């Protein structure tokens, strides 16, 4: 299936996240601007003002501030185009609070026309001070630029007055004019000057560099804080702005990726979609640890060493997960290709692939787990040894994300707990039924299920636990069904 990648990125390479050390405290938002109908601050009271000179060009539409009617007028003495002006000092005050010396600027935006040096975001001052933009060589400022005039790439930069080179990070392309781009700049002087500036684009860490020598967030004179206007007489930004967030500390790599995945309308999702692998039992679990659901339409687990088991894979296709009833002759959801998840024909020991072809996608509920069976072959790497798995998923109709794989140890939990949920219940019986005849899903496993039914975490509905005699009838019926079940 042809997949649209996140603009400008062939793939989000987040492998380093698998080796992240102790987690830092979550960054706190000090100011949030969602631009749904105005430039108000929904976290604090530092409301922005849309400055629209001459003929009105700025509009709020589709939950965004649309500045695409700007003509590219210079930032000094604006008489026609539009930009947003924010109250003085909100950037320096954020850097001084929370973790002193740390600051994060986060944006979702789309360029309509990229013009060299047109600033998407700028904070600091210019040579002539407040409300002017005649130049910044003698001023301190920070800017986020969709297309810098030096090499034509996205640039996030720090500038110190009357000193040498700026401290900046460049991306690999200019900002997309067709797709929304997620930009995160992290400034960190908590360990002393000059500190570092880091850039994330669409969840991926692009790089980190020292800030400009002599630049100090704590003493920044930020009387010019703008969306769309530069400290220099460069063009006004031409495009759409979906959201601006200012934090009083450093956003983590995990949060940058999670925010890119869940988008500007979900505040602090706190997690992501990933897989957990039990390296003793081979159990693979799909998890959404975020506080919000996520619609996806593609899954791929890869192993260069051939450590995957198609025989023990309990795919979303096998489970008929999220299936719908399409416009076919059948009346059962998922009874026709395209009505749910479908396994790709190329699935083997090196890759397990499935996709959801319906336009609606398949929603993974918040804080949920889905067993994918014992799809990790522990014999390849040796029992208890980490594997080489790579996990990717596709946002519904959108980006391809490379996310985390975590490895855990343990004996697989309670006997009969086939989905590793911590309890033995009806979901385990259904999993056993679907996989009857495969390793670990035999008569002995069913006996273990019967013996432990109801054990572990509280069963969802207190009145739904069958009596022992009823369990026996279920088991007998299950054996009959499993032995005659048509393989998908």
Residue pairs with C-beta under 8 A, 6 or more apart in sequence:
1 298
1 355
1 357
3 298
3 394
3 400
4 397
4 398
4 399
5 11
5 399
5 400
6 12
6 179
6 202
6 203
6 260
6 398
6 399
6 400
7 173
7 176
7 178
7 179
7 180
7 181
7 202
8 171
8 172
8 173
8 175
8 176
8 181
8 201
8 202
9 172
9 201
9 202
9 204
11 400
11 402
12 202
12 203
12 204
12 257
12 260
12 399
12 400
12 401
12 402
13 204
13 402
14 203
14 204
14 205
14 253
14 257
14 402
14 403
14 404
15 402
16 205
16 253
17 253
17 254
17 257
17 404
18 404
18 405
18 406
20 252
20 253
20 254
23 252
23 254
24 249
24 250
24 252
25 99
25 249
26 252
26 255
26 268
26 270
27 98
27 104
27 247
27 248
27 249
27 250
27 251
27 252
27 255
28 98
28 247
28 248
28 249
29 43
29 245
29 246
29 247
29 267
29 268
30 43
30 44
30 90
30 93
30 94
30 97
30 98
30 246
30 247
30 248
31 41
31 43
31 44
31 46
31 86
31 90
31 94
31 244
31 245
31 246
32 41
32 42
32 43
32 243
32 244
32 245
32 246
32 267
33 39
33 40
33 41
33 42
33 48
33 84
33 227
33 243
33 244
33 245
34 42
34 63
34 242
34 243
34 264
35 60
35 63
35 64
35 65
35 241
35 242
35 243
35 244
36 60
36 63
37 60
38 47
38 50
38 60
39 47
39 48
39 49
39 50
39 65
39 84
39 86
39 227
40 47
40 48
41 47
41 48
44 90
46 86
46 87
46 90
47 87
48 84
48 85
48 86
48 87
48 227
49 84
49 85
49 86
50 58
50 65
50 82
50 83
50 84
51 78
51 82
51 83
51 84
51 85
52 58
52 82
53 78
53 79
53 80
53 81
53 82
54 79
54 80
54 81
55 80
56 82
57 67
57 69
57 70
57 71
57 80
57 81
57 82
58 65
58 66
58 67
58 69
58 82
59 65
59 66
59 69
60 66
63 242
63 265
64 240
64 241
64 242
65 84
65 227
65 240
65 241
65 242
66 240
67 81
67 82
67 83
67 112
67 228
67 236
67 237
67 238
67 239
67 240
67 241
68 112
68 113
68 238
68 239
68 240
69 82
70 81
70 82
70 228
70 236
70 237
70 238
71 80
71 81
71 238
72 81
72 113
72 115
72 118
72 235
72 236
72 238
73 79
73 80
73 81
73 235
73 236
74 133
74 233
74 234
74 235
74 236
75 83
75 119
75 133
75 229
75 230
75 231
75 232
75 233
75 234
75 235
75 236
76 132
76 133
76 134
76 232
76 233
78 229
78 236
81 228
81 236
82 228
82 236
83 226
83 227
83 228
83 229
83 236
83 237
84 226
84 227
84 228
84 241
85 225
85 226
85 229
86 225
86 226
86 227
87 225
88 130
88 222
88 223
88 225
89 222
89 223
90 222
90 225
90 246
91 103
91 105
91 123
91 142
91 217
91 220
91 222
91 225
91 246
92 217
92 218
92 219
92 220
92 221
92 222
94 103
94 246
94 247
94 248
95 101
95 102
95 103
95 187
95 189
95 217
95 218
95 220
95 248
96 217
96 218
97 248
98 247
98 248
98 249
99 190
99 248
99 249
99 250
100 190
100 218
101 188
101 189
101 190
101 191
101 195
101 217
101 218
102 186
102 187
102 188
102 189
102 190
102 248
102 249
102 250
103 186
103 187
103 217
103 246
103 247
103 248
103 249
104 184
104 185
104 186
104 187
104 245
104 246
104 247
104 249
104 250
104 251
105 121
105 123
105 142
105 144
105 183
105 184
105 185
105 187
105 244
105 245
105 246
105 247
106 182
106 183
106 184
106 185
106 243
106 244
106 245
106 246
106 247
106 251
106 259
107 120
107 121
107 144
107 182
107 183
107 184
107 241
107 243
107 244
107 245
108 180
108 181
108 182
108 183
108 241
108 242
108 243
108 263
108 264
109 120
109 146
109 175
109 180
109 181
109 183
109 239
109 240
109 241
109 242
110 175
110 176
110 177
110 178
110 179
110 180
110 181
110 239
110 240
110 242
111 146
111 147
111 174
111 175
111 176
111 177
111 181
111 237
111 238
111 239
112 177
112 238
112 239
112 240
113 177
113 238
113 239
114 146
114 147
114 174
114 175
114 177
114 238
115 147
115 234
115 235
115 238
116 147
116 148
116 149
116 152
116 234
116 235
117 145
117 147
117 148
117 149
117 230
117 232
117 234
117 235
118 145
118 146
118 147
118 228
118 230
118 234
118 235
118 236
118 237
118 238
119 143
119 144
119 145
119 226
119 228
119 229
119 230
119 231
119 234
119 237
120 144
120 145
120 146
120 175
120 183
120 227
120 228
120 237
120 239
120 241
121 142
121 143
121 144
121 226
121 227
121 244
122 141
122 142
122 143
122 144
122 224
122 225
122 226
122 229
122 230
122 231
123 141
123 142
123 143
123 220
123 222
123 224
123 225
123 226
124 136
124 139
124 140
124 141
124 142
124 143
124 159
124 220
124 221
124 222
124 224
124 231
125 136
125 139
125 140
125 141
125 221
125 222
125 223
125 224
125 231
126 132
126 133
126 134
126 135
126 136
126 139
126 141
126 224
126 231
126 232
127 134
127 135
127 136
127 137
127 138
127 139
128 134
129 223
130 223
130 224
131 224
132 224
133 224
133 229
133 230
133 231
133 232
133 233
134 232
134 233
135 231
135 232
135 233
136 159
136 231
136 232
137 161
137 162
138 161
138 162
139 159
139 161
139 221
139 231
140 159
140 160
140 161
140 215
140 216
140 219
140 220
140 221
141 158
141 159
141 220
141 222
141 224
141 231
142 156
142 157
142 158
142 159
142 185
142 187
142 220
143 155
143 156
143 157
143 159
143 230
143 231
144 154
144 155
144 156
144 157
144 183
144 185
145 154
145 155
145 156
145 157
146 154
146 174
146 175
146 237
146 239
147 153
147 154
147 174
147 175
148 154
148 155
148 157
148 170
151 170
152 174
153 170
153 171
153 172
153 173
153 174
154 170
154 171
154 173
154 174
154 175
154 181
154 183
154 199
154 201
155 168
155 169
155 170
155 171
156 168
156 169
156 183
156 185
156 197
156 199
157 166
157 167
157 168
157 169
157 197
157 212
158 166
158 167
158 168
158 187
158 197
158 211
158 212
158 215
159 166
159 212
159 215
160 166
160 212
160 213
160 214
160 215
160 216
161 214
163 212
163 213
163 214
163 215
164 212
164 213
165 212
165 213
166 212
167 194
167 197
167 209
167 210
167 211
167 212
167 213
167 215
168 197
168 209
169 197
169 198
169 199
169 206
169 207
169 208
169 209
170 199
170 206
171 199
171 201
171 206
172 206
175 181
175 239
177 239
180 240
180 242
181 201
181 202
182 200
182 201
182 202
182 203
182 259
182 260
183 199
183 200
183 201
184 199
184 200
184 201
184 251
184 256
184 259
185 197
185 198
185 199
185 200
186 196
186 197
186 198
186 200
186 250
186 251
187 195
187 196
187 197
187 211
187 217
188 195
188 196
188 197
188 198
188 250
189 195
189 211
189 216
189 217
189 218
190 250
193 211
193 214
193 215
193 216
194 210
194 211
194 212
194 213
194 214
194 215
195 210
195 211
195 217
196 208
196 209
196 210
196 211
197 208
197 209
197 210
197 211
198 205
198 206
198 207
198 208
199 205
199 206
199 207
199 208
200 206
200 251
200 253
200 256
200 257
200 260
202 260
202 399
203 256
203 257
203 258
203 259
203 260
203 261
203 401
204 257
205 253
205 256
224 231
227 237
227 241
227 244
228 236
228 237
228 241
229 236
229 237
242 264
243 264
251 259
254 272
255 268
257 272
257 401
257 403
258 269
258 270
258 271
258 272
258 290
259 266
259 269
261 269
261 272
261 273
261 294
261 395
261 401
262 269
262 290
262 292
262 294
266 290
266 291
266 292
268 291
269 290
269 291
269 292
270 289
270 290
270 291
271 288
271 289
271 290
271 291
271 367
272 288
272 289
272 290
272 403
272 404
273 286
273 287
273 288
273 289
273 290
273 294
273 296
273 364
273 393
273 401
273 403
274 286
274 287
274 289
274 391
274 403
274 404
274 405
274 406
275 284
275 285
275 286
275 287
275 301
275 372
275 389
275 391
275 403
275 404
275 405
275 406
276 284
276 285
276 287
276 369
276 405
276 406
276 407
276 408
277 283
277 284
277 285
277 376
277 387
277 389
277 405
277 406
277 407
277 408
278 284
278 285
278 376
278 407
278 408
278 409
278 410
278 412
278 420
279 376
279 378
279 381
279 383
279 384
279 385
279 386
279 387
279 407
279 408
279 409
280 378
280 383
280 384
280 409
280 410
280 411
280 412
281 374
281 378
281 410
281 411
281 412
281 420
282 309
282 312
282 374
282 375
282 376
282 377
282 378
283 371
283 373
283 374
283 376
283 412
283 420
284 301
284 313
284 371
284 372
284 373
284 374
284 375
284 376
285 369
285 370
285 371
285 372
285 419
285 420
286 299
286 316
286 364
286 369
286 370
286 371
286 372
287 368
287 369
287 370
288 294
288 364
288 365
288 366
288 367
288 368
288 369
289 367
290 366
290 367
291 366
291 367
292 366
293 363
293 364
293 365
293 366
294 363
294 364
294 395
295 360
295 361
295 362
295 363
295 364
295 395
295 396
296 356
296 361
296 362
296 363
296 364
296 393
296 394
296 395
296 396
297 355
297 356
297 357
297 358
297 361
297 362
297 394
297 395
297 396
297 397
298 354
298 355
298 356
298 392
298 393
298 394
298 400
299 316
299 341
299 352
299 353
299 354
299 355
299 392
299 393
299 394
300 351
300 352
300 353
300 391
300 392
300 393
301 308
301 351
301 352
301 372
301 375
301 389
301 390
301 391
301 392
302 350
302 351
302 389
302 390
302 391
302 392
303 349
303 350
303 351
303 380
303 387
303 388
303 389
303 390
304 350
304 388
305 380
305 381
305 387
305 388
306 349
306 350
306 377
306 380
307 349
307 376
307 377
307 380
307 381
307 387
307 388
307 389
308 348
308 349
308 350
308 351
308 352
308 375
308 376
308 377
308 389
309 349
309 374
309 375
309 376
309 377
310 347
310 348
310 349
310 352
311 438
311 439
312 373
312 374
312 375
312 377
312 435
312 438
312 439
312 440
313 347
313 352
313 372
313 373
313 375
314 371
314 372
314 373
314 375
314 431
314 434
314 435
315 341
315 343
315 352
315 354
315 372
315 373
316 322
316 340
316 341
316 354
316 356
316 362
316 370
316 372
317 340
317 341
317 342
317 343
317 354
317 488
318 373
318 434
318 488
319 370
319 434
320 333
320 334
320 340
320 341
321 340
321 341
321 362
321 370
322 340
322 341
322 356
322 362
322 363
323 333
323 334
323 339
323 340
323 341
324 333
324 334
324 339
324 340
324 358
324 360
325 331
325 332
325 333
325 334
325 335
325 339
326 336
326 338
326 339
326 358
328 335
328 336
328 339
330 336
333 339
333 340
334 340
337 357
338 357
338 358
339 358
340 356
340 358
340 362
341 354
341 355
341 356
341 362
342 354
342 355
342 356
342 357
343 353
343 354
343 488
344 353
344 354
344 355
346 353
347 353
347 354
349 377
352 375
355 394
356 362
359 397
360 396
361 396
361 397
362 396
364 370
369 419
369 420
369 421
371 418
371 419
371 420
371 421
371 431
373 431
373 435
374 439
374 440
376 387
376 389
378 384
378 385
380 387
381 387
381 388
384 409
386 407
387 405
387 407
389 405
390 402
390 405
391 402
391 403
391 404
391 405
392 400
392 401
392 402
392 403
393 400
393 401
393 403
394 400
394 401
395 401
412 420
413 420
413 422
413 456
414 422
414 423
414 424
414 452
414 455
414 456
415 424
415 445
415 448
415 449
415 451
415 452
416 424
416 428
416 445
416 448
416 449
416 450
416 451
416 452
416 453
416 455
417 423
417 424
417 428
417 452
417 456
418 428
418 431
418 432
418 435
418 440
418 441
418 445
418 449
419 427
419 428
419 431
421 427
421 428
421 456
421 457
422 456
422 457
423 454
423 455
423 456
423 457
423 458
423 459
424 449
424 452
424 453
424 454
424 455
424 456
425 453
425 454
425 459
425 460
426 464
428 449
429 449
429 474
429 478
431 441
432 441
432 445
432 446
432 449
432 478
432 482
433 478
433 481
433 482
433 485
434 482
434 485
435 441
436 442
436 478
436 479
436 482
436 483
436 485
437 482
443 479
446 475
446 478
446 479
449 475
450 471
450 472
450 475
453 465
453 466
453 471
454 465
459 465
466 474
